[in-house]
Amino acid sequence: MTSQRHEARLPVARDRSGAAKAPAARGTHKPARGTQALLLTALALGGVLTVFPLLWVAMSSLKRPDEILKVPVQLFPEDWTNFDNFIALFAEHNFGRYITNSFIVSSIGIISSLVIAMLAAYAFSFHKFRFKEPMFVLVLALFMVPPEALVIPQYLMLSKVGLVNTYLGLAFPDLFTVLGVYLLRQFMEGIPYSYVEAARVDGAGELRILARIITPMVAPAIAVFVIIKFLFTWNVFLWPLLVAQDESMYTVTVGLVNFAGSEFNQWNLINAATVISMIPTIILFVTLQRYLVKGVAMSGIK
């Protein structure tokens, strides 16, 4: 009589429809509650340390000079509706002109560098020519050149052609940016070449392909580049300080120095001007936030 071996079988978990459920993956343990609480506490502390200086500047912009210098330190302003500092910036000082100059210089730099970066990235991604890779490496090598090393040669160049104290002279270092070429080229590398090839077969020109097909696909990368470029151009200080020889050509960063004297600093006006200078960057970030998140996600997938 042959002995039959019965193998023990584990019960199979099934859902309501009767289908078998997949076994839980091993090694995916959730962090302990203590570790998770410690992590959340560290993140919250880091967030407070990051936001607190901004809140301090915002609240100090509503204080009088004697409130800012009061000892012990007074955190909150006595009058939350005190907007005299903001009114003084535009009524007694030329701060509105500084903001306008910064917008003009930033717009020139963003438009010029974006157009050049789009053309260069398109050529490096969808065209074949000799020494393409060495040329791209040479472009990336410009990253290693500090901007401060080019200040004197660029200033001498502008002074010879008479562009000192002009908007074009203020935006001159930002007319081309290596970051834009690299960023857009990396995004374009993820676009199938068949799209461009099919458009060429249909008779579309290179500029039309770039404008109608490639540009919408790299819109997240363009948004990321615009935000980074605007922040850099808006906050630059050394170059406008050298080129803007007339107060009517000062940018926001240079204009802030006017409120800092050799004997006394007008901290109430400095804080108010700082708050106003942050508003454009906040609006730009909030407006392009969804494109920024999408661009970061797409770069992570690649």
ChimeraX commands (.cxc) that place a marker at each C-alpha (Angstrom):
marker #1 position 0.00,0.00,0.00 radius 0.5
marker #1 position 1.62,3.18,-1.19 radius 0.5
marker #1 position 1.82,6.01,1.26 radius 0.5
marker #1 position 0.53,9.30,0.06 radius 0.5
marker #1 position 2.30,12.46,1.13 radius 0.5
marker #1 position 0.09,15.37,1.89 radius 0.5
marker #1 position 1.78,18.74,1.61 radius 0.5
marker #1 position 0.54,21.40,3.96 radius 0.5
marker #1 position -0.77,24.38,2.09 radius 0.5
marker #1 position -1.19,27.82,3.48 radius 0.5
marker #1 position -4.60,29.42,3.02 radius 0.5
marker #1 position -4.70,31.86,0.14 radius 0.5
marker #1 position -6.01,35.33,0.93 radius 0.5
marker #1 position -8.76,36.44,-1.39 radius 0.5
marker #1 position -10.62,39.69,-1.85 radius 0.5
marker #1 position -14.40,40.13,-2.08 radius 0.5
marker #1 position -14.51,39.13,-5.74 radius 0.5
marker #1 position -12.74,35.87,-5.01 radius 0.5
marker #1 position -9.48,36.74,-6.71 radius 0.5
marker #1 position -6.29,35.84,-4.92 radius 0.5
marker #1 position -4.37,38.71,-3.41 radius 0.5
marker #1 position -0.69,39.15,-4.12 radius 0.5
marker #1 position 1.54,38.37,-1.14 radius 0.5
marker #1 position 2.92,41.35,0.69 radius 0.5
marker #1 position 6.41,42.36,-0.33 radius 0.5
marker #1 position 9.13,41.62,2.16 radius 0.5
marker #1 position 11.46,44.22,3.47 radius 0.5
marker #1 position 8.99,47.10,3.24 radius 0.5
marker #1 position 8.64,47.75,6.93 radius 0.5
marker #1 position 7.23,51.06,8.00 radius 0.5
marker #1 position 9.50,53.20,10.18 radius 0.5
marker #1 position 8.91,53.00,13.87 radius 0.5
marker #1 position 6.69,55.63,15.44 radius 0.5
marker #1 position 9.58,57.03,17.45 radius 0.5
marker #1 position 11.76,57.41,14.34 radius 0.5
marker #1 position 8.93,58.98,12.38 radius 0.5
marker #1 position 8.16,61.42,15.18 radius 0.5
marker #1 position 11.85,62.37,15.43 radius 0.5
marker #1 position 12.01,62.94,11.68 radius 0.5
marker #1 position 8.91,65.13,11.69 radius 0.5
marker #1 position 10.28,67.12,14.61 radius 0.5
marker #1 position 13.58,67.71,12.78 radius 0.5
marker #1 position 11.74,68.79,9.62 radius 0.5
marker #1 position 9.48,71.13,11.57 radius 0.5
marker #1 position 12.47,72.66,13.34 radius 0.5
marker #1 position 14.25,73.14,10.03 radius 0.5
marker #1 position 11.15,74.78,8.56 radius 0.5
marker #1 position 10.88,77.18,11.50 radius 0.5
marker #1 position 14.56,78.12,11.22 radius 0.5
marker #1 position 14.08,78.78,7.51 radius 0.5
marker #1 position 10.90,80.84,7.78 radius 0.5
marker #1 position 11.72,82.79,10.94 radius 0.5
marker #1 position 14.18,85.27,9.31 radius 0.5
marker #1 position 11.56,86.06,6.65 radius 0.5
marker #1 position 8.90,86.62,9.28 radius 0.5
marker #1 position 11.29,88.80,11.25 radius 0.5
marker #1 position 11.96,91.00,8.22 radius 0.5
marker #1 position 8.23,91.20,7.42 radius 0.5
marker #1 position 7.33,92.23,10.98 radius 0.5
marker #1 position 10.25,94.65,11.24 radius 0.5
marker #1 position 9.06,96.40,8.09 radius 0.5
marker #1 position 6.01,97.53,10.10 radius 0.5
marker #1 position 8.05,98.91,13.00 radius 0.5
marker #1 position 9.32,102.40,13.70 radius 0.5
marker #1 position 13.09,102.90,13.99 radius 0.5
marker #1 position 12.89,103.09,17.78 radius 0.5
marker #1 position 10.96,99.79,17.90 radius 0.5
marker #1 position 13.65,97.99,15.90 radius 0.5
marker #1 position 16.45,99.24,18.18 radius 0.5
marker #1 position 14.53,98.66,21.40 radius 0.5
marker #1 position 16.17,96.53,24.11 radius 0.5
marker #1 position 15.02,93.93,24.98 radius 0.5
marker #1 position 14.16,92.90,21.45 radius 0.5
marker #1 position 10.53,93.40,20.50 radius 0.5
marker #1 position 9.30,90.66,18.19 radius 0.5
marker #1 position 5.93,92.02,17.10 radius 0.5
marker #1 position 5.23,95.58,15.93 radius 0.5
marker #1 position 3.10,97.83,18.09 radius 0.5
marker #1 position 0.95,98.87,15.12 radius 0.5
marker #1 position 0.17,96.18,12.53 radius 0.5
marker #1 position -1.23,98.81,10.15 radius 0.5
marker #1 position 1.90,100.96,10.09 radius 0.5
marker #1 position 2.76,101.19,6.38 radius 0.5
marker #1 position 4.72,104.43,6.66 radius 0.5
marker #1 position 7.95,102.65,5.75 radius 0.5
marker #1 position 6.52,101.38,2.46 radius 0.5
marker #1 position 5.04,104.78,1.65 radius 0.5
marker #1 position 8.38,106.47,2.34 radius 0.5
marker #1 position 10.16,104.17,-0.10 radius 0.5
marker #1 position 8.14,105.52,-3.02 radius 0.5
marker #1 position 7.37,109.03,-1.78 radius 0.5
marker #1 position 10.76,110.07,-0.41 radius 0.5
marker #1 position 13.04,107.71,-2.34 radius 0.5
marker #1 position 13.29,106.47,-5.92 radius 0.5
marker #1 position 12.57,102.84,-5.09 radius 0.5
marker #1 position 9.92,102.48,-7.78 radius 0.5
marker #1 position 12.56,103.31,-10.37 radius 0.5
marker #1 position 14.87,100.66,-8.92 radius 0.5
marker #1 position 12.15,98.00,-9.26 radius 0.5
marker #1 position 11.45,99.03,-12.85 radius 0.5
marker #1 position 15.14,98.80,-13.74 radius 0.5
marker #1 position 15.40,95.35,-12.20 radius 0.5
marker #1 position 12.38,94.14,-14.18 radius 0.5
marker #1 position 13.81,95.51,-17.44 radius 0.5
marker #1 position 17.25,94.01,-16.88 radius 0.5
marker #1 position 15.80,90.65,-15.80 radius 0.5
marker #1 position 13.47,90.53,-18.82 radius 0.5
marker #1 position 16.32,91.24,-21.25 radius 0.5
marker #1 position 18.50,88.57,-19.67 radius 0.5
marker #1 position 15.76,85.92,-19.54 radius 0.5
marker #1 position 14.55,86.44,-23.12 radius 0.5
marker #1 position 18.03,86.57,-24.63 radius 0.5
marker #1 position 19.46,83.61,-22.72 radius 0.5
marker #1 position 16.32,81.53,-23.29 radius 0.5
marker #1 position 16.35,82.06,-27.06 radius 0.5
marker #1 position 20.06,81.26,-27.32 radius 0.5
marker #1 position 19.71,78.24,-25.04 radius 0.5
marker #1 position 16.76,76.84,-27.03 radius 0.5
marker #1 position 18.62,77.15,-30.33 radius 0.5
marker #1 position 21.84,75.67,-28.94 radius 0.5
marker #1 position 20.09,72.81,-27.13 radius 0.5
marker #1 position 18.08,71.96,-30.26 radius 0.5
marker #1 position 21.26,71.84,-32.34 radius 0.5
marker #1 position 23.08,69.64,-29.82 radius 0.5
marker #1 position 20.10,67.26,-29.51 radius 0.5
marker #1 position 18.72,66.81,-33.03 radius 0.5
marker #1 position 21.58,67.69,-35.39 radius 0.5
marker #1 position 24.70,65.77,-36.25 radius 0.5
marker #1 position 27.86,67.71,-36.99 radius 0.5
marker #1 position 31.56,67.31,-36.45 radius 0.5
marker #1 position 32.96,67.84,-32.97 radius 0.5
marker #1 position 29.48,68.04,-31.46 radius 0.5
marker #1 position 30.38,66.35,-28.19 radius 0.5
marker #1 position 33.70,68.21,-27.71 radius 0.5
marker #1 position 31.90,71.49,-28.34 radius 0.5
marker #1 position 29.26,70.62,-25.76 radius 0.5
marker #1 position 31.96,69.74,-23.24 radius 0.5
marker #1 position 33.61,73.08,-24.01 radius 0.5
marker #1 position 30.35,74.87,-23.31 radius 0.5
marker #1 position 29.99,73.04,-20.00 radius 0.5
marker #1 position 33.57,74.00,-19.15 radius 0.5
marker #1 position 32.37,77.59,-18.86 radius 0.5
marker #1 position 30.76,76.51,-15.59 radius 0.5
marker #1 position 34.23,76.42,-14.06 radius 0.5
marker #1 position 34.89,80.08,-14.83 radius 0.5
marker #1 position 33.75,82.23,-11.88 radius 0.5
marker #1 position 31.71,85.28,-12.92 radius 0.5
marker #1 position 33.92,87.55,-10.82 radius 0.5
marker #1 position 36.90,86.69,-13.07 radius 0.5
marker #1 position 35.07,88.17,-16.07 radius 0.5
marker #1 position 33.94,91.41,-14.46 radius 0.5
marker #1 position 36.95,93.55,-15.44 radius 0.5
marker #1 position 37.22,92.30,-19.08 radius 0.5
marker #1 position 33.49,92.74,-19.60 radius 0.5
marker #1 position 33.51,96.22,-18.08 radius 0.5
marker #1 position 36.42,97.32,-20.29 radius 0.5
marker #1 position 34.60,95.93,-23.31 radius 0.5
marker #1 position 31.39,97.81,-22.49 radius 0.5
marker #1 position 33.21,101.07,-21.77 radius 0.5
marker #1 position 34.82,100.99,-25.20 radius 0.5
marker #1 position 31.50,100.56,-27.02 radius 0.5
marker #1 position 29.66,103.05,-24.81 radius 0.5
marker #1 position 27.23,100.65,-23.11 radius 0.5
marker #1 position 28.06,101.68,-19.54 radius 0.5
marker #1 position 25.04,103.00,-17.62 radius 0.5
marker #1 position 22.57,101.42,-20.09 radius 0.5
marker #1 position 20.05,98.61,-19.78 radius 0.5
marker #1 position 21.90,96.50,-22.32 radius 0.5
marker #1 position 25.09,96.97,-20.37 radius 0.5
marker #1 position 23.40,95.96,-17.13 radius 0.5
marker #1 position 22.05,92.79,-18.76 radius 0.5
marker #1 position 25.23,92.00,-20.72 radius 0.5
marker #1 position 26.58,89.14,-18.51 radius 0.5
marker #1 position 23.14,87.48,-18.55 radius 0.5
marker #1 position 22.60,87.46,-22.32 radius 0.5
marker #1 position 23.91,83.88,-22.41 radius 0.5
marker #1 position 23.78,81.21,-19.70 radius 0.5
marker #1 position 25.42,77.81,-19.82 radius 0.5
marker #1 position 22.83,76.42,-17.40 radius 0.5
marker #1 position 20.05,76.97,-19.93 radius 0.5
marker #1 position 21.89,75.07,-22.67 radius 0.5
marker #1 position 22.62,72.15,-20.38 radius 0.5
marker #1 position 19.16,71.97,-18.82 radius 0.5
marker #1 position 17.20,72.21,-22.07 radius 0.5
marker #1 position 19.53,69.85,-23.88 radius 0.5
marker #1 position 19.04,67.18,-21.22 radius 0.5
marker #1 position 15.26,67.47,-21.56 radius 0.5
marker #1 position 15.40,67.40,-25.35 radius 0.5
marker #1 position 17.45,64.22,-25.23 radius 0.5
marker #1 position 14.36,62.48,-23.85 radius 0.5
marker #1 position 12.22,63.44,-26.86 radius 0.5
marker #1 position 12.08,60.72,-29.55 radius 0.5
marker #1 position 13.96,61.68,-32.68 radius 0.5
marker #1 position 11.12,60.26,-34.78 radius 0.5
marker #1 position 9.00,63.34,-33.96 radius 0.5
marker #1 position 11.53,65.66,-35.54 radius 0.5
marker #1 position 12.13,63.30,-38.43 radius 0.5
marker #1 position 8.40,63.05,-39.20 radius 0.5
marker #1 position 8.05,66.82,-39.13 radius 0.5
marker #1 position 10.93,67.20,-41.56 radius 0.5
marker #1 position 9.32,64.70,-43.91 radius 0.5
marker #1 position 6.12,66.78,-43.82 radius 0.5
marker #1 position 8.13,69.82,-44.93 radius 0.5
marker #1 position 8.38,71.70,-41.63 radius 0.5
marker #1 position 11.40,73.95,-41.17 radius 0.5
marker #1 position 13.77,73.75,-38.24 radius 0.5
marker #1 position 12.44,76.87,-36.52 radius 0.5
marker #1 position 8.87,75.65,-36.94 radius 0.5
marker #1 position 9.77,72.26,-35.47 radius 0.5
marker #1 position 11.43,73.98,-32.53 radius 0.5
marker #1 position 8.51,76.33,-31.91 radius 0.5
marker #1 position 5.56,74.00,-32.56 radius 0.5
marker #1 position 6.84,70.57,-31.43 radius 0.5
marker #1 position 9.87,70.83,-29.16 radius 0.5
marker #1 position 8.99,73.93,-27.13 radius 0.5
marker #1 position 5.67,72.58,-25.72 radius 0.5
marker #1 position 7.43,69.35,-24.72 radius 0.5
marker #1 position 10.16,71.13,-22.78 radius 0.5
marker #1 position 7.82,73.66,-21.13 radius 0.5
marker #1 position 8.64,72.35,-17.60 radius 0.5
marker #1 position 12.35,72.79,-18.26 radius 0.5
marker #1 position 11.72,76.31,-19.55 radius 0.5
marker #1 position 9.80,77.14,-16.37 radius 0.5
marker #1 position 12.65,75.85,-14.20 radius 0.5
marker #1 position 15.16,77.87,-16.19 radius 0.5
marker #1 position 13.07,81.06,-16.02 radius 0.5
marker #1 position 12.77,80.80,-12.24 radius 0.5
marker #1 position 16.48,80.17,-11.72 radius 0.5
marker #1 position 17.49,82.87,-14.18 radius 0.5
marker #1 position 15.13,85.44,-12.68 radius 0.5
marker #1 position 16.38,84.77,-9.15 radius 0.5
marker #1 position 20.00,85.11,-10.23 radius 0.5
marker #1 position 19.47,88.27,-12.30 radius 0.5
marker #1 position 17.18,89.90,-9.74 radius 0.5
marker #1 position 19.62,89.36,-6.87 radius 0.5
marker #1 position 22.93,90.17,-8.62 radius 0.5
marker #1 position 24.77,93.05,-6.97 radius 0.5
marker #1 position 28.38,93.46,-8.12 radius 0.5
marker #1 position 27.80,94.04,-11.83 radius 0.5
marker #1 position 25.01,96.67,-11.48 radius 0.5
marker #1 position 27.11,98.43,-8.85 radius 0.5
marker #1 position 29.88,98.90,-11.44 radius 0.5
marker #1 position 27.83,99.61,-14.56 radius 0.5
marker #1 position 25.01,101.76,-13.12 radius 0.5
marker #1 position 26.81,105.05,-12.61 radius 0.5
marker #1 position 23.63,107.12,-12.38 radius 0.5
marker #1 position 21.08,106.65,-9.60 radius 0.5
marker #1 position 18.28,106.47,-12.17 radius 0.5
marker #1 position 19.82,103.21,-13.44 radius 0.5
marker #1 position 20.16,101.52,-10.05 radius 0.5
marker #1 position 18.58,98.12,-9.56 radius 0.5
marker #1 position 16.88,96.90,-6.38 radius 0.5
marker #1 position 20.03,95.38,-4.90 radius 0.5
marker #1 position 22.08,98.52,-5.48 radius 0.5
marker #1 position 19.24,100.72,-4.25 radius 0.5
marker #1 position 19.15,98.89,-0.93 radius 0.5
marker #1 position 22.68,100.12,-0.23 radius 0.5
marker #1 position 21.41,103.71,-0.19 radius 0.5
marker #1 position 19.57,102.98,3.05 radius 0.5
marker #1 position 22.79,101.86,4.76 radius 0.5
marker #1 position 24.89,104.84,5.84 radius 0.5
marker #1 position 28.35,105.03,7.33 radius 0.5
marker #1 position 26.98,106.10,10.73 radius 0.5
marker #1 position 23.36,104.96,10.81 radius 0.5
marker #1 position 21.40,102.28,9.00 radius 0.5
marker #1 position 17.74,102.89,8.24 radius 0.5
marker #1 position 16.65,99.41,9.23 radius 0.5
marker #1 position 12.97,100.19,8.91 radius 0.5
marker #1 position 13.39,101.15,5.23 radius 0.5
marker #1 position 15.82,98.29,4.58 radius 0.5
marker #1 position 13.32,95.76,5.90 radius 0.5
marker #1 position 10.44,97.30,3.94 radius 0.5
marker #1 position 12.51,97.36,0.73 radius 0.5
marker #1 position 13.55,93.74,1.32 radius 0.5
marker #1 position 9.91,92.66,1.64 radius 0.5
marker #1 position 8.99,94.42,-1.60 radius 0.5
marker #1 position 11.97,92.91,-3.43 radius 0.5
marker #1 position 10.85,89.40,-2.42 radius 0.5
marker #1 position 7.30,89.79,-3.77 radius 0.5
marker #1 position 8.15,89.34,-7.50 radius 0.5
marker #1 position 10.10,86.15,-6.86 radius 0.5
marker #1 position 7.28,84.72,-4.73 radius 0.5
marker #1 position 4.68,85.54,-7.40 radius 0.5
marker #1 position 6.83,83.98,-10.12 radius 0.5
marker #1 position 7.39,80.83,-8.09 radius 0.5
marker #1 position 3.70,80.41,-7.25 radius 0.5
marker #1 position 2.71,81.01,-10.88 radius 0.5
marker #1 position 5.17,78.46,-12.31 radius 0.5
marker #1 position 5.03,76.04,-9.40 radius 0.5
marker #1 position 3.16,73.28,-11.22 radius 0.5
marker #1 position 5.63,73.42,-14.11 radius 0.5
marker #1 position 8.53,73.40,-11.66 radius 0.5
marker #1 position 7.24,70.30,-9.87 radius 0.5
marker #1 position 6.58,68.59,-13.19 radius 0.5
marker #1 position 10.07,69.43,-14.42 radius 0.5
marker #1 position 11.71,68.04,-11.28 radius 0.5
marker #1 position 9.59,64.87,-11.56 radius 0.5
marker #1 position 10.47,64.37,-15.22 radius 0.5
marker #1 position 14.17,64.89,-14.52 radius 0.5
marker #1 position 13.94,62.27,-11.77 radius 0.5
marker #1 position 12.29,59.77,-14.10 radius 0.5
marker #1 position 15.02,60.22,-16.66 radius 0.5
marker link #1:1,2 radius 0.2
marker link #1:2,3 radius 0.2
marker link #1:3,4 radius 0.2
marker link #1:4,5 radius 0.2
marker link #1:5,6 radius 0.2
marker link #1:6,7 radius 0.2
marker link #1:7,8 radius 0.2
marker link #1:8,9 radius 0.2
marker link #1:9,10 radius 0.2
marker link #1:10,11 radius 0.2
marker link #1:11,12 radius 0.2
marker link #1:12,13 radius 0.2
marker link #1:13,14 radius 0.2
marker link #1:14,15 radius 0.2
marker link #1:15,16 radius 0.2
marker link #1:16,17 radius 0.2
marker link #1:17,18 radius 0.2
marker link #1:18,19 radius 0.2
marker link #1:19,20 radius 0.2
marker link #1:20,21 radius 0.2
marker link #1:21,22 radius 0.2
marker link #1:22,23 radius 0.2
marker link #1:23,24 radius 0.2
marker link #1:24,25 radius 0.2
marker link #1:25,26 radius 0.2
marker link #1:26,27 radius 0.2
marker link #1:27,28 radius 0.2
marker link #1:28,29 radius 0.2
marker link #1:29,30 radius 0.2
marker link #1:30,31 radius 0.2
marker link #1:31,32 radius 0.2
marker link #1:32,33 radius 0.2
marker link #1:33,34 radius 0.2
marker link #1:34,35 radius 0.2
marker link #1:35,36 radius 0.2
marker link #1:36,37 radius 0.2
marker link #1:37,38 radius 0.2
marker link #1:38,39 radius 0.2
marker link #1:39,40 radius 0.2
marker link #1:40,41 radius 0.2
marker link #1:41,42 radius 0.2
marker link #1:42,43 radius 0.2
marker link #1:43,44 radius 0.2
marker link #1:44,45 radius 0.2
marker link #1:45,46 radius 0.2
marker link #1:46,47 radius 0.2
marker link #1:47,48 radius 0.2
marker link #1:48,49 radius 0.2
marker link #1:49,50 radius 0.2
marker link #1:50,51 radius 0.2
marker link #1:51,52 radius 0.2
marker link #1:52,53 radius 0.2
marker link #1:53,54 radius 0.2
marker link #1:54,55 radius 0.2
marker link #1:55,56 radius 0.2
marker link #1:56,57 radius 0.2
marker link #1:57,58 radius 0.2
marker link #1:58,59 radius 0.2
marker link #1:59,60 radius 0.2
marker link #1:60,61 radius 0.2
marker link #1:61,62 radius 0.2
marker link #1:62,63 radius 0.2
marker link #1:63,64 radius 0.2
marker link #1:64,65 radius 0.2
marker link #1:65,66 radius 0.2
marker link #1:66,67 radius 0.2
marker link #1:67,68 radius 0.2
marker link #1:68,69 radius 0.2
marker link #1:69,70 radius 0.2
marker link #1:70,71 radius 0.2
marker link #1:71,72 radius 0.2
marker link #1:72,73 radius 0.2
marker link #1:73,74 radius 0.2
marker link #1:74,75 radius 0.2
marker link #1:75,76 radius 0.2
marker link #1:76,77 radius 0.2
marker link #1:77,78 radius 0.2
marker link #1:78,79 radius 0.2
marker link #1:79,80 radius 0.2
marker link #1:80,81 radius 0.2
marker link #1:81,82 radius 0.2
marker link #1:82,83 radius 0.2
marker link #1:83,84 radius 0.2
marker link #1:84,85 radius 0.2
marker link #1:85,86 radius 0.2
marker link #1:86,87 radius 0.2
marker link #1:87,88 radius 0.2
marker link #1:88,89 radius 0.2
marker link #1:89,90 radius 0.2
marker link #1:90,91 radius 0.2
marker link #1:91,92 radius 0.2
marker link #1:92,93 radius 0.2
marker link #1:93,94 radius 0.2
marker link #1:94,95 radius 0.2
marker link #1:95,96 radius 0.2
marker link #1:96,97 radius 0.2
marker link #1:97,98 radius 0.2
marker link #1:98,99 radius 0.2
marker link #1:99,100 radius 0.2
marker link #1:100,101 radius 0.2
marker link #1:101,102 radius 0.2
marker link #1:102,103 radius 0.2
marker link #1:103,104 radius 0.2
marker link #1:104,105 radius 0.2
marker link #1:105,106 radius 0.2
marker link #1:106,107 radius 0.2
marker link #1:107,108 radius 0.2
marker link #1:108,109 radius 0.2
marker link #1:109,110 radius 0.2
marker link #1:110,111 radius 0.2
marker link #1:111,112 radius 0.2
marker link #1:112,113 radius 0.2
marker link #1:113,114 radius 0.2
marker link #1:114,115 radius 0.2
marker link #1:115,116 radius 0.2
marker link #1:116,117 radius 0.2
marker link #1:117,118 radius 0.2
marker link #1:118,119 radius 0.2
marker link #1:119,120 radius 0.2
marker link #1:120,121 radius 0.2
marker link #1:121,122 radius 0.2
marker link #1:122,123 radius 0.2
marker link #1:123,124 radius 0.2
marker link #1:124,125 radius 0.2
marker link #1:125,126 radius 0.2
marker link #1:126,127 radius 0.2
marker link #1:127,128 radius 0.2
marker link #1:128,129 radius 0.2
marker link #1:129,130 radius 0.2
marker link #1:130,131 radius 0.2
marker link #1:131,132 radius 0.2
marker link #1:132,133 radius 0.2
marker link #1:133,134 radius 0.2
marker link #1:134,135 radius 0.2
marker link #1:135,136 radius 0.2
marker link #1:136,137 radius 0.2
marker link #1:137,138 radius 0.2
marker link #1:138,139 radius 0.2
marker link #1:139,140 radius 0.2
marker link #1:140,141 radius 0.2
marker link #1:141,142 radius 0.2
marker link #1:142,143 radius 0.2
marker link #1:143,144 radius 0.2
marker link #1:144,145 radius 0.2
marker link #1:145,146 radius 0.2
marker link #1:146,147 radius 0.2
marker link #1:147,148 radius 0.2
marker link #1:148,149 radius 0.2
marker link #1:149,150 radius 0.2
marker link #1:150,151 radius 0.2
marker link #1:151,152 radius 0.2
marker link #1:152,153 radius 0.2
marker link #1:153,154 radius 0.2
marker link #1:154,155 radius 0.2
marker link #1:155,156 radius 0.2
marker link #1:156,157 radius 0.2
marker link #1:157,158 radius 0.2
marker link #1:158,159 radius 0.2
marker link #1:159,160 radius 0.2
marker link #1:160,161 radius 0.2
marker link #1:161,162 radius 0.2
marker link #1:162,163 radius 0.2
marker link #1:163,164 radius 0.2
marker link #1:164,165 radius 0.2
marker link #1:165,166 radius 0.2
marker link #1:166,167 radius 0.2
marker link #1:167,168 radius 0.2
marker link #1:168,169 radius 0.2
marker link #1:169,170 radius 0.2
marker link #1:170,171 radius 0.2
marker link #1:171,172 radius 0.2
marker link #1:172,173 radius 0.2
marker link #1:173,174 radius 0.2
marker link #1:174,175 radius 0.2
marker link #1:175,176 radius 0.2
marker link #1:176,177 radius 0.2
marker link #1:177,178 radius 0.2
marker link #1:178,179 radius 0.2
marker link #1:179,180 radius 0.2
marker link #1:180,181 radius 0.2
marker link #1:181,182 radius 0.2
marker link #1:182,183 radius 0.2
marker link #1:183,184 radius 0.2
marker link #1:184,185 radius 0.2
marker link #1:185,186 radius 0.2
marker link #1:186,187 radius 0.2
marker link #1:187,188 radius 0.2
marker link #1:188,189 radius 0.2
marker link #1:189,190 radius 0.2
marker link #1:190,191 radius 0.2
marker link #1:191,192 radius 0.2
marker link #1:192,193 radius 0.2
marker link #1:193,194 radius 0.2
marker link #1:194,195 radius 0.2
marker link #1:195,196 radius 0.2
marker link #1:196,197 radius 0.2
marker link #1:197,198 radius 0.2
marker link #1:198,199 radius 0.2
marker link #1:199,200 radius 0.2
marker link #1:200,201 radius 0.2
marker link #1:201,202 radius 0.2
marker link #1:202,203 radius 0.2
marker link #1:203,204 radius 0.2
marker link #1:204,205 radius 0.2
marker link #1:205,206 radius 0.2
marker link #1:206,207 radius 0.2
marker link #1:207,208 radius 0.2
marker link #1:208,209 radius 0.2
marker link #1:209,210 radius 0.2
marker link #1:210,211 radius 0.2
marker link #1:211,212 radius 0.2
marker link #1:212,213 radius 0.2
marker link #1:213,214 radius 0.2
marker link #1:214,215 radius 0.2
marker link #1:215,216 radius 0.2
marker link #1:216,217 radius 0.2
marker link #1:217,218 radius 0.2
marker link #1:218,219 radius 0.2
marker link #1:219,220 radius 0.2
marker link #1:220,221 radius 0.2
marker link #1:221,222 radius 0.2
marker link #1:222,223 radius 0.2
marker link #1:223,224 radius 0.2
marker link #1:224,225 radius 0.2
marker link #1:225,226 radius 0.2
marker link #1:226,227 radius 0.2
marker link #1:227,228 radius 0.2
marker link #1:228,229 radius 0.2
marker link #1:229,230 radius 0.2
marker link #1:230,231 radius 0.2
marker link #1:231,232 radius 0.2
marker link #1:232,233 radius 0.2
marker link #1:233,234 radius 0.2
marker link #1:234,235 radius 0.2
marker link #1:235,236 radius 0.2
marker link #1:236,237 radius 0.2
marker link #1:237,238 radius 0.2
marker link #1:238,239 radius 0.2
marker link #1:239,240 radius 0.2
marker link #1:240,241 radius 0.2
marker link #1:241,242 radius 0.2
marker link #1:242,243 radius 0.2
marker link #1:243,244 radius 0.2
marker link #1:244,245 radius 0.2
marker link #1:245,246 radius 0.2
marker link #1:246,247 radius 0.2
marker link #1:247,248 radius 0.2
marker link #1:248,249 radius 0.2
marker link #1:249,250 radius 0.2
marker link #1:250,251 radius 0.2
marker link #1:251,252 radius 0.2
marker link #1:252,253 radius 0.2
marker link #1:253,254 radius 0.2
marker link #1:254,255 radius 0.2
marker link #1:255,256 radius 0.2
marker link #1:256,257 radius 0.2
marker link #1:257,258 radius 0.2
marker link #1:258,259 radius 0.2
marker link #1:259,260 radius 0.2
marker link #1:260,261 radius 0.2
marker link #1:261,262 radius 0.2
marker link #1:262,263 radius 0.2
marker link #1:263,264 radius 0.2
marker link #1:264,265 radius 0.2
marker link #1:265,266 radius 0.2
marker link #1:266,267 radius 0.2
marker link #1:267,268 radius 0.2
marker link #1:268,269 radius 0.2
marker link #1:269,270 radius 0.2
marker link #1:270,271 radius 0.2
marker link #1:271,272 radius 0.2
marker link #1:272,273 radius 0.2
marker link #1:273,274 radius 0.2
marker link #1:274,275 radius 0.2
marker link #1:275,276 radius 0.2
marker link #1:276,277 radius 0.2
marker link #1:277,278 radius 0.2
marker link #1:278,279 radius 0.2
marker link #1:279,280 radius 0.2
marker link #1:280,281 radius 0.2
marker link #1:281,282 radius 0.2
marker link #1:282,283 radius 0.2
marker link #1:283,284 radius 0.2
marker link #1:284,285 radius 0.2
marker link #1:285,286 radius 0.2
marker link #1:286,287 radius 0.2
marker link #1:287,288 radius 0.2
marker link #1:288,289 radius 0.2
marker link #1:289,290 radius 0.2
marker link #1:290,291 radius 0.2
marker link #1:291,292 radius 0.2
marker link #1:292,293 radius 0.2
marker link #1:293,294 radius 0.2
marker link #1:294,295 radius 0.2
marker link #1:295,296 radius 0.2
marker link #1:296,297 radius 0.2
marker link #1:297,298 radius 0.2
marker link #1:298,299 radius 0.2
marker link #1:299,300 radius 0.2
marker link #1:300,301 radius 0.2
marker link #1:301,302 radius 0.2
view
